Amino acid sequence: MEPTEPAGADATAPYFFLSYAHIPSARPEEPDPDLWVHRLFRDLCEHIRNLTAHPGAPGFMDRSMRAGQIWSDELAESLGGCRVFVPLYSPRYFISPWCGKEWAAFGERRACHRDPETRGRPSAIVPALWAPVPDRRLPDCVKEVQYAHPELGDRYRTFGLYGLAKLHAFRRDYQKAVLHLARRIVEVGESVVVERGAPDGLHTAHDAFAGPPSAVAPAGRRLRISVAAGSLGRLPEGRSARYYGPTPLHWNPYHPASDQPLAQVAAGIAARLDFRADVSEFDDRSAPADAPEVLLLDRWVLRDPGHRTRLGTYDSGDGPPVGLVVPWNDDDPDGDETEHELAAQLDATLPRRARQGRDACRAAVRGVPDERSFREVLPRVVRWAEGQYLRSARPVTPAGQALPRFRLGASGGWATAPHPEDEKEAHDERT
């Protein structure tokens, strides 16, 4: 008996989900750096329309930069209902926490073969090589997934789809590779049934590329970005709602000049600096920092006694130094009469963090006036926070082991100093 469509399957869901690492624009006026990915997506959709009778959209591709847990409903529903997951392998892909979470969320969906006599472990993941990635840089969770398909050609393996798309001389190779990729997507989509994903699967997924949820990524690769800001449900006193959204992660102090939440902008900048950003709402009860940390502070929340108490508790803690960045839109009419009041409140509530912030970049604490300035200031603060974290971090010794201590030997070389218990045993033997 053949497997039936999984319960709750939606025939109108996209056939495939294209997962790729967004490239943040260096400047707002810069052309879309993901232009060639868009072209690939359109070409794949055209092939899927012609190769299947699927009634829904042929594919889904997210065009927005994401930060922390800001996931659109459309993205979550598409990932939970698509037949095939198509990750675009590139050096950026495997350092992107968003891509790692998409991979993990899709991997939680149970799969089975339509033909019960088919052998092997079913998988509805069809990788595509966007830019070459050395095998040694592939995370363990992806190493068993075949991606260098011979039928896509030698140039595909050498240059990736990006190289084939960019060079006019490789146009035929690009067209051949994309058609074969589309046929592979359809082959998998018609032979493997994937159950519908849980509604909150994407929100609860961990970053598959960072290892198990309990694993700690190497220092220098991770960055914690905390956002202390208001929200529509908790507007600061005297503040306009137009700068806020459902959560603090939707805070956009540079509206209307900017159409992106500040957390989203910060995550993009961190990615350009080769950091794996963990963006979250500020929480003074969170675990001690296990990576460099930057705090984005909305000074308006200092008018709220609850926020002041939490921030004050955070400031009095003994955690490692934190880079503080205080956006303050000079064109914001709400701030004309309150700037000096809130600046004084900042120094009174967060004296330690304010001092550290000035050490990192005085302009970051004084008030960053616009998004362009924010993009210039944040890298300086991130690098400062990284340096402070590395100086304060202590090496972790595996359980049951002790680091050997060294002393200068008689010959002038280094010799291992005896452990106190070894000295005691030697003394006991002598006596």
Secondary structure, DSSP 8 states (H G I E B T S, - for coil): ------TT--TTS-SEEEE------SSTTS--TTHHHHHHHHHHHHHHHHH---SS-SEEE--S---TT---HHHHHHHHH-SEEEEEE-TTGGG-HHHHHHHHHHHTS-EEESSTT--S----B--EESS---GGGS-GGGTTS----GGG-HHHHHHHHHHHHH-GGGHHHHHHHHHHHHHHHHHHHHHEEE----TTHHHH---GGG-STT----TTTEEEEEEE--BTTB--TT--GGG--SSGGG--TTTTT--S-HHHHHHHHHHHTT-EEEEEE--TTS---SS-EEEEE-GGGGGSHHHHHHHHHHHHS-----EEE-B--TT-GGGTTTHHHHHHHHHHH-HHHHHHHHHH-HHHHH-B-SHHHHHHHHHHHHHHHHHHHHHH------TT----EEEE-TTSSEEEE--HHHHHHHHHHH-
